[in-house]
Amino acid sequence: MNYGASRYQQQSGADLSSRQVEALAFKKVNELMANPKSGVDRREALSKNYRLWSILLLGIGRTDNLLPPVLKSDLTKIATWMLRETNVAFNTVGSLQKIIDVNADMIAGLSAVTAAEITGQPETTSAFNRMSMVG
């Protein structure tokens, strides 16, 4: 289990998988971006989104990450796009909906029931791979 998930479990007492913790991180960031009350709130939400995707990108690149190469490649492309779009959003006042939508897709993917969960096998390494979560 990654450090962020471990830390979350210590605080909450919950028994969550790293995928569940990662989905919660995306949900939290999306909540912050959905209804910022001020420009400061918007920048803080975008900063957390940037940090989350940066952590994801670092996790993908780790040599001990066991995700399939094609998934690593796809996630790298998405993360690179997301970092670029988040940077653009810092300097504009436009809608954050496309960023929120991609995060929602990540939430859906992380929340999907896997074959390992159905068969009771241990979960595979997540993209975050022992990296810290959004604070």
Buried (B, 14 or more C-beta within 10 A) or exposed (E): BBBBBBBBBEEEEEEBBBBBBBBBBBBBBBEBBEEBEEEEEBEBBBBBBBBBBBBBBBBBEBEEBEBEEEEBEEBBEBBEBBBEBBEEBEEEEEEBEEBBEBBBEBBEBBBEEEEEEEEEEEEEBBBBBBBBBBE
